[in-house]
Amino acid sequence: TLYNVTTKASETSDSDKSKITWYSWVVLGLLVMLRVAMNWQRKSLSYIYGFQGSGLKMGDPVFEILQSYPQMDQYYGILSGAAYTLPFSFGGIALGLMKTGYNRKTMLAGVVALGSLSQVLTGLVDSFPLLCLMRSIHGFCFSMTIPLLATMVRDYFPKQRRGTANSILYSANYFGTALSSMGIILISAAGWRQTYLVMGLVGIAFAGLTNFVAKDRKMEQ
């Protein structure tokens, strides 16, 4: 009957929509790595701040950030709190106020690269106010990645599989946190400045790779 034919056609259409190409999974993998990198950078401050060297490393400013910034003991609450969370609260809003039509893939790669650059500069500067500024820039950039990542997942995955994709994406939060705790090994081996440099360069590398590989499907329509 016409009803059965229509129903089968509809089921076939839904089945086609639920199919995902390997390319979508590759893009999701890159999005996950961006999220891991940003969370790694975000969570590492507490481990860098709390690191205390032993033996010859004890009291060495190469390994102990407090030797370079003794005022951090007094202002750590601000550095880990308001200096980050206030800009974080405005990043997504600023993105929402922007005019539509921008390339979201390029925007995502750009804000991750900028946030990662703030980590590189954190490892290079010798000014506590600049250290706070770099922290604020990262918070602002991190906030902007949240809606951008969500829209990229929506474009690459059909409604039936979007929940799975989002679950995989947000598992990156925990991988990033785990990576930051393991950063103690890197701090002990190379110092806190080198740790910031490594975190920043890794983020920049994945931002560049994402910009090269991924496509903004909304812009293609």
Order of alpha helices (4+ residues) and beta strands (2+ residues): alpha-alpha-alpha-alpha-alpha-alpha-alpha-alpha-alpha-alpha-alpha
